Amino acid sequence: MTVATFAARRTAQGVVLTWRTASETTALGYVVYRQSGTKRVRLNRALIQASGPHTYRFVDRTSKGHARYW
């Protein structure tokens, strides 16, 4: 799997994460984590299914400030 781009932007709905993949030959899907301080929290309950080279979008509606996403 190769991620070509990854971006996060704050909107009125929350932090919108978008990423585009260049290849996904071995990926089943994606799990999104938010890290704030030393704590890393899984955000999506279900796996975001991989669908070949594609652009994905996930909205973090619970972000309360500065965070790092994985």
PQR file with spaces between the fields and no chain letter, atoms N, CA, C, O and H, PARSE charges and radii, in Angstrom:
ATOM       1  N    MET     1       0.833   -1.160    0.000 -0.4000 1.5000
ATOM       2  CA   MET     1       0.000    0.000    0.000 -0.0000 2.0000
ATOM       3  C    MET     1       0.888    1.238    0.000  0.5500 1.7000
ATOM       4  O    MET     1       1.877    1.307    0.729 -0.5500 1.4000
ATOM       5  N    THR     2       0.521    2.215   -0.829 -0.4000 1.5000
ATOM       6  CA   THR     2       1.253    3.468   -0.903 -0.0000 2.0000
ATOM       7  C    THR     2       0.270    4.617   -0.781  0.5500 1.7000
ATOM       8  O    THR     2      -0.644    4.744   -1.595 -0.5500 1.4000
ATOM       9  H    THR     2      -0.282    2.159   -1.422  0.4000 1.0000
ATOM      10  N    VAL     3       0.455    5.461    0.239 -0.4000 1.5000
ATOM      11  CA   VAL     3      -0.374    6.654    0.402 -0.0000 2.0000
ATOM      12  C    VAL     3       0.306    7.785   -0.359  0.5500 1.7000
ATOM      13  O    VAL     3       1.461    8.114   -0.089 -0.5500 1.4000
ATOM      14  H    VAL     3       1.198    5.357    0.900  0.4000 1.0000
ATOM      15  N    ALA     4      -0.408    8.377   -1.307 -0.4000 1.5000
ATOM      16  CA   ALA     4       0.151    9.450   -2.127 -0.0000 2.0000
ATOM      17  C    ALA     4       0.002   10.809   -1.443  0.5500 1.7000
ATOM      18  O    ALA     4       0.919   11.628   -1.483 -0.5500 1.4000
ATOM      19  H    ALA     4      -1.346    8.110   -1.527  0.4000 1.0000
ATOM      20  N    THR     5      -1.161   11.052   -0.811 -0.4000 1.5000
ATOM      21  CA   THR     5      -1.391   12.325   -0.105 -0.0000 2.0000
ATOM      22  C    THR     5      -2.208   12.065    1.141  0.5500 1.7000
ATOM      23  O    THR     5      -2.963   11.095    1.209 -0.5500 1.4000
ATOM      24  H    THR     5      -1.907   10.386   -0.778  0.4000 1.0000
ATOM      25  N    PHE     6      -2.054   12.936    2.131 -0.4000 1.5000
ATOM      26  CA   PHE     6      -2.858   12.900    3.352 -0.0000 2.0000
ATOM      27  C    PHE     6      -3.006   14.322    3.832  0.5500 1.7000
ATOM      28  O    PHE     6      -2.018   15.051    3.925 -0.5500 1.4000
ATOM      29  H    PHE     6      -1.441   13.723    2.076  0.4000 1.0000
ATOM      30  N    ALA     7      -4.249   14.740    4.146 -0.4000 1.5000
ATOM      31  CA   ALA     7      -4.489   16.106    4.607 -0.0000 2.0000
ATOM      32  C    ALA     7      -5.576   16.112    5.670  0.5500 1.7000
ATOM      33  O    ALA     7      -6.456   15.251    5.686 -0.5500 1.4000
ATOM      34  H    ALA     7      -5.051   14.148    4.070  0.4000 1.0000
ATOM      35  N    ALA     8      -5.499   17.095    6.555 -0.4000 1.5000
ATOM      36  CA   ALA     8      -6.520   17.303    7.586 -0.0000 2.0000
ATOM      37  C    ALA     8      -6.870   18.778    7.589  0.5500 1.7000
ATOM      38  O    ALA     8      -5.989   19.638    7.571 -0.5500 1.4000
ATOM      39  H    ALA     8      -4.784   17.794    6.542  0.4000 1.0000
ATOM      40  N    ARG     9      -8.174   19.066    7.614 -0.4000 1.5000
ATOM      41  CA   ARG     9      -8.593   20.471    7.685 -0.0000 2.0000
ATOM      42  C    ARG     9      -9.800   20.595    8.592  0.5500 1.7000
ATOM      43  O    ARG     9     -10.695   19.750    8.578 -0.5500 1.4000
ATOM      44  H    ARG     9      -8.890   18.367    7.629  0.4000 1.0000
ATOM      45  N    ARG    10      -9.812   21.654    9.376 -0.4000 1.5000
ATOM      46  CA   ARG    10     -10.905   21.902   10.312 -0.0000 2.0000
ATOM      47  C    ARG    10     -12.060   22.564    9.569  0.5500 1.7000
ATOM      48  O    ARG    10     -11.860   23.503    8.798 -0.5500 1.4000
ATOM      49  H    ARG    10      -9.084   22.340    9.387  0.4000 1.0000
ATOM      50  N    THR    11     -13.267   22.064    9.810 -0.4000 1.5000
ATOM      51  CA   THR    11     -14.477   22.631    9.227 -0.0000 2.0000
ATOM      52  C    THR    11     -15.509   22.765   10.345  0.5500 1.7000
ATOM      53  O    THR    11     -15.238   22.404   11.490 -0.5500 1.4000
ATOM      54  H    THR    11     -13.429   21.302   10.437  0.4000 1.0000
ATOM      55  N    ALA    12     -16.672   23.276   10.019 -0.4000 1.5000
ATOM      56  CA   ALA    12     -17.755   23.387   11.005 -0.0000 2.0000
ATOM      57  C    ALA    12     -18.240   22.003   11.458  0.5500 1.7000
ATOM      58  O    ALA    12     -18.767   21.867   12.562 -0.5500 1.4000
ATOM      59  H    ALA    12     -16.893   23.570    9.089  0.4000 1.0000
ATOM      60  N    GLN    13     -18.067   20.985   10.623 -0.4000 1.5000
ATOM      61  CA   GLN    13     -18.502   19.627   10.964 -0.0000 2.0000
ATOM      62  C    GLN    13     -17.469   18.862   11.791  0.5500 1.7000
ATOM      63  O    GLN    13     -17.804   17.844   12.397 -0.5500 1.4000
ATOM      64  H    GLN    13     -17.639   21.095    9.727  0.4000 1.0000
ATOM      65  N    GLY    14     -16.235   19.327   11.826 -0.4000 1.5000
ATOM      66  CA   GLY    14     -15.147   18.649   12.531 -0.0000 2.0000
ATOM      67  C    GLY    14     -13.890   18.699   11.691  0.5500 1.7000
ATOM      68  O    GLY    14     -13.780   19.527   10.787 -0.5500 1.4000
ATOM      69  H    GLY    14     -15.963   20.154   11.334  0.4000 1.0000
ATOM      70  N    VAL    15     -12.941   17.825   11.976 -0.4000 1.5000
ATOM      71  CA   VAL    15     -11.710   17.752   11.192 -0.0000 2.0000
ATOM      72  C    VAL    15     -11.927   16.730   10.076  0.5500 1.7000
ATOM      73  O    VAL    15     -12.218   15.562   10.332 -0.5500 1.4000
ATOM      74  H    VAL    15     -13.030   17.152   12.711  0.4000 1.0000
ATOM      75  N    VAL    16     -11.780   17.192    8.842 -0.4000 1.5000
ATOM      76  CA   VAL    16     -11.969   16.337    7.679 -0.0000 2.0000
ATOM      77  C    VAL    16     -10.601   15.802    7.256  0.5500 1.7000
ATOM      78  O    VAL    16      -9.698   16.566    6.915 -0.5500 1.4000
ATOM      79  H    VAL    16     -11.544   18.141    8.634  0.4000 1.0000
ATOM      80  N    LEU    17     -10.467   14.483    7.284 -0.4000 1.5000
ATOM      81  CA   LEU    17      -9.239   13.823    6.845 -0.0000 2.0000
ATOM      82  C    LEU    17      -9.470   13.269    5.454  0.5500 1.7000
ATOM      83  O    LEU    17     -10.483   12.616    5.202 -0.5500 1.4000
ATOM      84  H    LEU    17     -11.201   13.862    7.561  0.4000 1.0000
ATOM      85  N    THR    18      -8.540   13.524    4.551 -0.4000 1.5000
ATOM      86  CA   THR    18      -8.619   12.944    3.214 -0.0000 2.0000
ATOM      87  C    THR    18      -7.258   12.356    2.871  0.5500 1.7000
ATOM      88  O    THR    18      -6.219   12.949    3.163 -0.5500 1.4000
ATOM      89  H    THR    18      -7.717   14.054    4.755  0.4000 1.0000
ATOM      90  N    TRP    19      -7.278   11.195    2.253 -0.4000 1.5000
ATOM      91  CA   TRP    19      -6.041   10.604    1.779 -0.0000 2.0000
ATOM      92  C    TRP    19      -6.289    9.896    0.474  0.5500 1.7000
ATOM      93  O    TRP    19      -7.367    9.357    0.225 -0.5500 1.4000
ATOM      94  H    TRP    19      -8.121   10.713    2.016  0.4000 1.0000
ATOM      95  N    ARG    20      -5.267    9.910   -0.351 -0.4000 1.5000
ATOM      96  CA   ARG    20      -5.340    9.263   -1.659 -0.0000 2.0000
ATOM      97  C    ARG    20      -4.248    8.209   -1.709  0.5500 1.7000
ATOM      98  O    ARG    20      -3.110    8.451   -1.308 -0.5500 1.4000
ATOM      99  H    ARG    20      -4.391   10.348   -0.148  0.4000 1.0000
ATOM     100  N    THR    21      -4.608    7.054   -2.202 -0.4000 1.5000
ATOM     101  CA   THR    21      -3.636    5.974   -2.321 -0.0000 2.0000
ATOM     102  C    THR    21      -3.189    5.811   -3.767  0.5500 1.7000
ATOM     103  O    THR    21      -3.957    6.044   -4.700 -0.5500 1.4000
ATOM     104  H    THR    21      -5.533    6.858   -2.529  0.4000 1.0000
ATOM     105  N    ALA    22      -1.945    5.410   -3.934 -0.4000 1.5000
ATOM     106  CA   ALA    22      -1.412    5.130   -5.268 -0.0000 2.0000
ATOM     107  C    ALA    22      -1.513    3.648   -5.586  0.5500 1.7000
ATOM     108  O    ALA    22      -1.650    3.262   -6.747 -0.5500 1.4000
ATOM     109  H    ALA    22      -1.321    5.221   -3.176  0.4000 1.0000
ATOM     110  N    SER    23      -1.445    2.810   -4.537 -0.4000 1.5000
ATOM     111  CA   SER    23      -1.606    1.367   -4.711 -0.0000 2.0000
ATOM     112  C    SER    23      -2.103    0.772   -3.399  0.5500 1.7000
ATOM     113  O    SER    23      -1.858    1.315   -2.321 -0.5500 1.4000
ATOM     114  H    SER    23      -1.333    3.124   -3.594  0.4000 1.0000
ATOM     115  N    GLU    24      -2.800   -0.345   -3.508 -0.4000 1.5000
ATOM     116  CA   GLU    24      -3.348   -1.024   -2.330 -0.0000 2.0000
ATOM     117  C    GLU    24      -3.294   -2.536   -2.512  0.5500 1.7000
ATOM     118  O    GLU    24      -4.271   -3.225   -2.218 -0.5500 1.4000
ATOM     119  H    GLU    24      -2.999   -0.787   -4.383  0.4000 1.0000
ATOM     120  N    THR    25      -2.209   -3.044   -2.974 -0.4000 1.5000
ATOM     121  CA   THR    25      -2.139   -4.470   -3.307 -0.0000 2.0000
ATOM     122  C    THR    25      -2.305   -5.375   -2.095  0.5500 1.7000
ATOM     123  O    THR    25      -2.758   -6.509   -2.253 -0.5500 1.4000
ATOM     124  H    THR    25      -1.415   -2.484   -3.213  0.4000 1.0000
ATOM     125  N    THR    26      -1.957   -4.925   -0.891 -0.4000 1.5000
ATOM     126  CA   THR    26      -2.050   -5.780    0.289 -0.0000 2.0000
ATOM     127  C    THR    26      -2.945   -5.204    1.375  0.5500 1.7000
ATOM     128  O    THR    26      -2.977   -5.740    2.483 -0.5500 1.4000
ATOM     129  H    THR    26      -1.589   -4.004   -0.763  0.4000 1.0000
ATOM     130  N    ALA    27      -3.664   -4.142    1.097 -0.4000 1.5000
ATOM     131  CA   ALA    27      -4.481   -3.481    2.125 -0.0000 2.0000
ATOM     132  C    ALA    27      -5.899   -4.046    2.148  0.5500 1.7000
ATOM     133  O    ALA    27      -6.540   -4.183    1.106 -0.5500 1.4000
ATOM     134  H    ALA    27      -3.638   -3.707    0.198  0.4000 1.0000
ATOM     135  N    LEU    28      -6.379   -4.370    3.346 -0.4000 1.5000
ATOM     136  CA   LEU    28      -7.786   -4.748    3.519 -0.0000 2.0000
ATOM     137  C    LEU    28      -8.634   -3.509    3.771  0.5500 1.7000
ATOM     138  O    LEU    28      -9.790   -3.438    3.354 -0.5500 1.4000
ATOM     139  H    LEU    28      -5.858   -4.258    4.192  0.4000 1.0000
ATOM     140  N    GLY    29      -8.052   -2.546    4.451 -0.4000 1.5000
ATOM     141  CA   GLY    29      -8.780   -1.330    4.782 -0.0000 2.0000
ATOM     142  C    GLY    29      -7.983   -0.471    5.742  0.5500 1.7000
ATOM     143  O    GLY    29      -6.785   -0.678    5.936 -0.5500 1.4000
ATOM     144  H    GLY    29      -7.113   -2.604    4.790  0.4000 1.0000
ATOM     145  N    TYR    30      -8.667    0.503    6.347 -0.4000 1.5000
ATOM     146  CA   TYR    30      -7.987    1.522    7.133 -0.0000 2.0000
ATOM     147  C    TYR    30      -8.667    1.740    8.481  0.5500 1.7000
ATOM     148  O    TYR    30      -9.888    1.658    8.610 -0.5500 1.4000
ATOM     149  H    TYR    30      -9.641    0.671    6.190  0.4000 1.0000
ATOM     150  N    VAL    31      -7.840    2.018    9.471 -0.4000 1.5000
ATOM     151  CA   VAL    31      -8.282    2.411   10.803 -0.0000 2.0000
ATOM     152  C    VAL    31      -7.688    3.793   11.051  0.5500 1.7000
ATOM     153  O    VAL    31      -6.507    4.014   10.783 -0.5500 1.4000
ATOM     154  H    VAL    31      -6.847    2.085    9.367  0.4000 1.0000
ATOM     155  N    VAL    32      -8.489    4.722   11.558 -0.4000 1.5000
ATOM     156  CA   VAL    32      -8.037    6.086   11.810 -0.0000 2.0000
ATOM     157  C    VAL    32      -7.846    6.279   13.308  0.5500 1.7000
ATOM     158  O    VAL    32      -8.724    5.950   14.106 -0.5500 1.4000
ATOM     159  H    VAL    32      -9.448    4.542   11.776  0.4000 1.0000
ATOM     160  N    TYR    33      -6.689    6.817   13.678 -0.4000 1.5000
ATOM     161  CA   TYR    33      -6.377    7.115   15.070 -0.0000 2.0000
ATOM     162  C    TYR    33      -6.097    8.601   15.222  0.5500 1.7000
ATOM     163  O    TYR    33      -5.559    9.241   14.319 -0.5500 1.4000
ATOM     164  H    TYR    33      -5.976    7.084   13.030  0.4000 1.0000
ATOM     165  N    ARG    34      -6.469    9.138   16.376 -0.4000 1.5000
ATOM     166  CA   ARG    34      -6.131   10.523   16.738 -0.0000 2.0000
ATOM     167  C    ARG    34      -5.231   10.457   17.958  0.5500 1.7000
ATOM     168  O    ARG    34      -5.545    9.773   18.932 -0.5500 1.4000
ATOM     169  H    ARG    34      -6.906    8.617   17.109  0.4000 1.0000
ATOM     170  N    GLN    35      -4.114   11.168   17.906 -0.4000 1.5000
ATOM     171  CA   GLN    35      -3.208   11.236   19.048 -0.0000 2.0000
ATOM     172  C    GLN    35      -3.201   12.653   19.585  0.5500 1.7000
ATOM     173  O    GLN    35      -2.980   13.616   18.851 -0.5500 1.4000
ATOM     174  H    GLN    35      -3.859   11.724   17.115  0.4000 1.0000
ATOM     175  N    SER    36      -3.444   12.759   20.872 -0.4000 1.5000
ATOM     176  CA   SER    36      -3.397   14.038   21.562 -0.0000 2.0000
ATOM     177  C    SER    36      -2.555   13.806   22.808  0.5500 1.7000
ATOM     178  O    SER    36      -2.945   13.040   23.689 -0.5500 1.4000
ATOM     179  H    SER    36      -3.623   11.976   21.469  0.4000 1.0000
ATOM     180  N    GLY    37      -1.423   14.453   22.884 -0.4000 1.5000
ATOM     181  CA   GLY    37      -0.489   14.158   23.964 -0.0000 2.0000
ATOM     182  C    GLY    37       0.107   12.788   23.733  0.5500 1.7000
ATOM     183  O    GLY    37       0.609   12.511   22.643 -0.5500 1.4000
ATOM     184  H    GLY    37      -1.107   15.075   22.168  0.4000 1.0000
ATOM     185  N    THR    38       0.064   11.922   24.735 -0.4000 1.5000
ATOM     186  CA   THR    38       0.618   10.577   24.587 -0.0000 2.0000
ATOM     187  C    THR    38      -0.447    9.517   24.324  0.5500 1.7000
ATOM     188  O    THR    38      -0.125    8.342   24.151 -0.5500 1.4000
ATOM     189  H    THR    38      -0.344   12.147   25.620  0.4000 1.0000
ATOM     190  N    LYS    39      -1.707    9.925   24.294 -0.4000 1.5000
ATOM     191  CA   LYS    39      -2.816    8.982   24.122 -0.0000 2.0000
ATOM     192  C    LYS    39      -3.234    8.900   22.652  0.5500 1.7000
ATOM     193  O    LYS    39      -3.439    9.923   21.998 -0.5500 1.4000
ATOM     194  H    LYS    39      -1.969   10.880   24.434  0.4000 1.0000
ATOM     195  N    ARG    40      -3.359    7.666   22.141 -0.4000 1.5000
ATOM     196  CA   ARG    40      -3.818    7.431   20.771 -0.0000 2.0000
ATOM     197  C    ARG    40      -5.159    6.714   20.846  0.5500 1.7000
ATOM     198  O    ARG    40      -5.272    5.669   21.486 -0.5500 1.4000
ATOM     199  H    ARG    40      -3.193    6.835   22.672  0.4000 1.0000
ATOM     200  N    VAL    41      -6.185    7.278   20.186 -0.4000 1.5000
ATOM     201  CA   VAL    41      -7.547    6.768   20.260 -0.0000 2.0000
ATOM     202  C    VAL    41      -8.018    6.359   18.870  0.5500 1.7000
ATOM     203  O    VAL    41      -7.878    7.114   17.908 -0.5500 1.4000
ATOM     204  H    VAL    41      -6.093    8.127   19.666  0.4000 1.0000
ATOM     205  N    ARG    42      -8.579    5.151   18.776 -0.4000 1.5000
ATOM     206  CA   ARG    42      -9.160    4.696   17.511 -0.0000 2.0000
ATOM     207  C    ARG    42     -10.476    5.444   17.294  0.5500 1.7000
ATOM     208  O    ARG    42     -11.294    5.538   18.209 -0.5500 1.4000
ATOM     209  H    ARG    42      -8.693    4.538   19.558  0.4000 1.0000
ATOM     210  N    LEU    43     -10.682    5.978   16.079 -0.4000 1.5000
ATOM     211  CA   LEU    43     -11.869    6.779   15.797 -0.0000 2.0000
ATOM     212  C    LEU    43     -12.967    6.026   15.066  0.5500 1.7000
ATOM     213  O    LEU    43     -14.145    6.297   15.299 -0.5500 1.4000
ATOM     214  H    LEU    43     -10.017    5.902   15.336  0.4000 1.0000
ATOM     215  N    ASN    44     -12.628    5.104   14.203 -0.4000 1.5000
ATOM     216  CA   ASN    44     -13.662    4.384   13.450 -0.0000 2.0000
ATOM     217  C    ASN    44     -13.834    2.981   13.997  0.5500 1.7000
ATOM     218  O    ASN    44     -12.856    2.261   14.201 -0.5500 1.4000
ATOM     219  H    ASN    44     -11.671    4.884   14.013  0.4000 1.0000
ATOM     220  N    ARG    45     -15.087    2.593   14.236 -0.4000 1.5000
ATOM     221  CA   ARG    45     -15.376    1.246   14.749 -0.0000 2.0000
ATOM     222  C    ARG    45     -15.172    0.196   13.691  0.5500 1.7000
ATOM     223  O    ARG    45     -14.549   -0.837   13.938 -0.5500 1.4000
ATOM     224  H    ARG    45     -15.881    3.178   14.070  0.4000 1.0000
ATOM     225  N    ALA    46     -15.700    0.460   12.503 -0.4000 1.5000
ATOM     226  CA   ALA    46     -15.592   -0.491   11.394 -0.0000 2.0000
ATOM     227  C    ALA    46     -14.409   -0.110   10.502  0.5500 1.7000
ATOM     228  O    ALA    46     -14.075    1.066   10.356 -0.5500 1.4000
ATOM     229  H    ALA    46     -16.205    1.299   12.303  0.4000 1.0000
ATOM     230  N    LEU    47     -13.798   -1.111    9.920 -0.4000 1.5000
ATOM     231  CA   LEU    47     -12.707   -0.906    8.986 -0.0000 2.0000
ATOM     232  C    LEU    47     -13.208   -0.135    7.773  0.5500 1.7000
ATOM     233  O    LEU    47     -14.263   -0.456    7.226 -0.5500 1.4000
ATOM     234  H    LEU    47     -14.070   -2.066   10.038  0.4000 1.0000
ATOM     235  N    ILE    48     -12.461    0.877    7.350 -0.4000 1.5000
ATOM     236  CA   ILE    48     -12.777    1.585    6.108 -0.0000 2.0000
ATOM     237  C    ILE    48     -12.208    0.719    4.992  0.5500 1.7000
ATOM     238  O    ILE    48     -10.993    0.637    4.819 -0.5500 1.4000
ATOM     239  H    ILE    48     -11.604    1.137    7.794  0.4000 1.0000
ATOM     240  N    GLN    49     -13.083    0.081    4.246 -0.4000 1.5000
ATOM     241  CA   GLN    49     -12.681   -0.900    3.241 -0.0000 2.0000
ATOM     242  C    GLN    49     -11.818   -0.280    2.144  0.5500 1.7000
ATOM     243  O    GLN    49     -12.142    0.780    1.607 -0.5500 1.4000
ATOM     244  H    GLN    49     -14.071    0.148    4.387  0.4000 1.0000
ATOM     245  N    ALA    50     -10.727   -0.950    1.823 -0.4000 1.5000
ATOM     246  CA   ALA    50      -9.881   -0.533    0.703 -0.0000 2.0000
ATOM     247  C    ALA    50     -10.617   -0.853   -0.594  0.5500 1.7000
ATOM     248  O    ALA    50     -11.270   -1.889   -0.708 -0.5500 1.4000
ATOM     249  H    ALA    50     -10.465   -1.810    2.259  0.4000 1.0000
ATOM     250  N    SER    51     -10.506    0.038   -1.559 -0.4000 1.5000
ATOM     251  CA   SER    51     -11.204   -0.192   -2.829 -0.0000 2.0000
ATOM     252  C    SER    51     -10.307    0.125   -4.023  0.5500 1.7000
ATOM     253  O    SER    51     -10.761    0.689   -5.018 -0.5500 1.4000
ATOM     254  H    SER    51      -9.975    0.880   -1.466  0.4000 1.0000
ATOM     255  N    GLY    52      -9.051   -0.237   -3.917 -0.4000 1.5000
ATOM     256  CA   GLY    52      -8.114    0.039   -5.009 -0.0000 2.0000
ATOM     257  C    GLY    52      -7.606    1.451   -4.896  0.5500 1.7000
ATOM     258  O    GLY    52      -8.033    2.176   -3.998 -0.5500 1.4000
ATOM     259  H    GLY    52      -8.682   -0.695   -3.108  0.4000 1.0000
ATOM     260  N    PRO    53      -6.713    1.876   -5.768 -0.5600 1.5000
ATOM     261  CA   PRO    53      -6.269    3.262   -5.701  0.2800 2.0000
ATOM     262  C    PRO    53      -7.492    4.175   -5.675  0.5500 1.7000
ATOM     263  O    PRO    53      -8.326    4.140   -6.580 -0.5500 1.4000
ATOM     264  N    HIS    54      -7.587    4.987   -4.632 -0.4000 1.5000
ATOM     265  CA   HIS    54      -8.834    5.693   -4.362 -0.0000 2.0000
ATOM     266  C    HIS    54      -8.555    6.878   -3.453  0.5500 1.7000
ATOM     267  O    HIS    54      -7.503    6.937   -2.818 -0.5500 1.4000
ATOM     268  H    HIS    54      -6.909    5.016   -3.897  0.4000 1.0000
ATOM     269  N    THR    55      -9.485    7.824   -3.385 -0.4000 1.5000
ATOM     270  CA   THR    55      -9.430    8.914   -2.410 -0.0000 2.0000
ATOM     271  C    THR    55     -10.459    8.616   -1.327  0.5500 1.7000
ATOM     272  O    THR    55     -11.620    8.330   -1.621 -0.5500 1.4000
ATOM     273  H    THR    55     -10.340    7.777   -3.901  0.4000 1.0000
ATOM     274  N    TYR    56     -10.020    8.686   -0.068 -0.4000 1.5000
ATOM     275  CA   TYR    56     -10.854    8.378    1.084 -0.0000 2.0000
ATOM     276  C    TYR    56     -11.100    9.640    1.891  0.5500 1.7000
ATOM     277  O    TYR    56     -10.322   10.592    1.832 -0.5500 1.4000
ATOM     278  H    TYR    56      -9.076    8.918    0.170  0.4000 1.0000
ATOM     279  N    ARG    57     -12.201    9.637    2.653 -0.4000 1.5000
ATOM     280  CA   ARG    57     -12.576   10.787    3.480 -0.0000 2.0000
ATOM     281  C    ARG    57     -13.139   10.261    4.794  0.5500 1.7000
ATOM     282  O    ARG    57     -13.929    9.317    4.817 -0.5500 1.4000
ATOM     283  H    ARG    57     -12.833    8.863    2.701  0.4000 1.0000
ATOM     284  N    PHE    58     -12.713   10.898    5.896 -0.4000 1.5000
ATOM     285  CA   PHE    58     -13.230   10.559    7.217 -0.0000 2.0000
ATOM     286  C    PHE    58     -13.365   11.863    7.988  0.5500 1.7000
ATOM     287  O    PHE    58     -12.472   12.708    7.933 -0.5500 1.4000
ATOM     288  H    PHE    58     -12.071   11.665    5.877  0.4000 1.0000
ATOM     289  N    VAL    59     -14.478   12.040    8.713 -0.4000 1.5000
ATOM     290  CA   VAL    59     -14.691   13.260    9.491 -0.0000 2.0000
ATOM     291  C    VAL    59     -14.596   12.919   10.972  0.5500 1.7000
ATOM     292  O    VAL    59     -15.336   12.074   11.476 -0.5500 1.4000
ATOM     293  H    VAL    59     -15.204   11.353    8.758  0.4000 1.0000
ATOM     294  N    ASP    60     -13.669   13.592   11.667 -0.4000 1.5000
ATOM     295  CA   ASP    60     -13.525   13.459   13.115 -0.0000 2.0000
ATOM     296  C    ASP    60     -14.392   14.546   13.743  0.5500 1.7000
ATOM     297  O    ASP    60     -13.987   15.706   13.821 -0.5500 1.4000
ATOM     298  H    ASP    60     -13.068   14.279   11.258  0.4000 1.0000
ATOM     299  N    ARG    61     -15.575   14.167   14.187 -0.4000 1.5000
ATOM     300  CA   ARG    61     -16.527   15.123   14.755 -0.0000 2.0000
ATOM     301  C    ARG    61     -16.273   15.385   16.238  0.5500 1.7000
ATOM     302  O    ARG    61     -16.945   16.225   16.836 -0.5500 1.4000
ATOM     303  H    ARG    61     -15.904   13.224   14.124  0.4000 1.0000
ATOM     304  N    THR    62     -15.310   14.678   16.843 -0.4000 1.5000
ATOM     305  CA   THR    62     -15.075   14.795   18.281 -0.0000 2.0000
ATOM     306  C    THR    62     -13.771   15.500   18.632  0.5500 1.7000
ATOM     307  O    THR    62     -13.424   15.593   19.809 -0.5500 1.4000
ATOM     308  H    THR    62     -14.764   13.996   16.357  0.4000 1.0000
ATOM     309  N    SER    63     -13.047   15.995   17.645 -0.4000 1.5000
ATOM     310  CA   SER    63     -11.770   16.667   17.910 -0.0000 2.0000
ATOM     311  C    SER    63     -11.994   17.923   18.733  0.5500 1.7000
ATOM     312  O    SER    63     -12.913   18.696   18.464 -0.5500 1.4000
ATOM     313  H    SER    63     -13.329   15.920   16.689  0.4000 1.0000
ATOM     314  N    LYS    64     -11.152   18.123   19.736 -0.4000 1.5000
ATOM     315  CA   LYS    64     -11.276   19.288   20.609 -0.0000 2.0000
ATOM     316  C    LYS    64     -10.062   20.210   20.524  0.5500 1.7000
ATOM     317  O    LYS    64      -9.883   21.067   21.391 -0.5500 1.4000
ATOM     318  H    LYS    64     -10.406   17.495   19.955  0.4000 1.0000
ATOM     319  N    GLY    65      -9.251   20.059   19.533 -0.4000 1.5000
ATOM     320  CA   GLY    65      -8.080   20.924   19.415 -0.0000 2.0000
ATOM     321  C    GLY    65      -6.980   20.274   18.619  0.5500 1.7000
ATOM     322  O    GLY    65      -7.231   19.426   17.762 -0.5500 1.4000
ATOM     323  H    GLY    65      -9.396   19.363   18.829  0.4000 1.0000
ATOM     324  N    HIS    66      -5.764   20.672   18.904 -0.4000 1.5000
ATOM     325  CA   HIS    66      -4.605   20.173   18.167 -0.0000 2.0000
ATOM     326  C    HIS    66      -4.454   18.663   18.360  0.5500 1.7000
ATOM     327  O    HIS    66      -4.524   18.159   19.481 -0.5500 1.4000
ATOM     328  H    HIS    66      -5.559   21.361   19.600  0.4000 1.0000
ATOM     329  N    ALA    67      -4.249   17.965   17.270 -0.4000 1.5000
ATOM     330  CA   ALA    67      -4.090   16.509   17.335 -0.0000 2.0000
ATOM     331  C    ALA    67      -3.264   16.039   16.154  0.5500 1.7000
ATOM     332  O    ALA    67      -3.108   16.748   15.160 -0.5500 1.4000
ATOM     333  H    ALA    67      -4.192   18.375   16.359  0.4000 1.0000
ATOM     334  N    ARG    68      -2.748   14.849   16.279 -0.4000 1.5000
ATOM     335  CA   ARG    68      -2.016   14.190   15.185 -0.0000 2.0000
ATOM     336  C    ARG    68      -2.870   12.982   14.781  0.5500 1.7000
ATOM     337  O    ARG    68      -3.443   12.302   15.632 -0.5500 1.4000
ATOM     338  H    ARG    68      -2.875   14.273   17.087  0.4000 1.0000
ATOM     339  N    TYR    69      -2.943   12.731   13.487 -0.4000 1.5000
ATOM     340  CA   TYR    69      -3.756   11.615   12.994 -0.0000 2.0000
ATOM     341  C    TYR    69      -2.869   10.553   12.381  0.5500 1.7000
ATOM     342  O    TYR    69      -1.839   10.843   11.774 -0.5500 1.4000
ATOM     343  H    TYR    69      -2.477   13.283   12.795  0.4000 1.0000
ATOM     344  N    TRP    70      -3.302    9.301   12.558 -0.4000 1.5000
ATOM     345  CA   TRP    70      -2.599    8.143   12.023 -0.0000 2.0000
ATOM     346  C    TRP    70      -3.584    7.310   11.233  0.5500 1.7000
ATOM     347  O    TRP    70      -3.213    6.273   10.683 -0.5500 1.4000
ATOM     348  H    TRP    70      -4.139    9.065   13.051  0.4000 1.0000
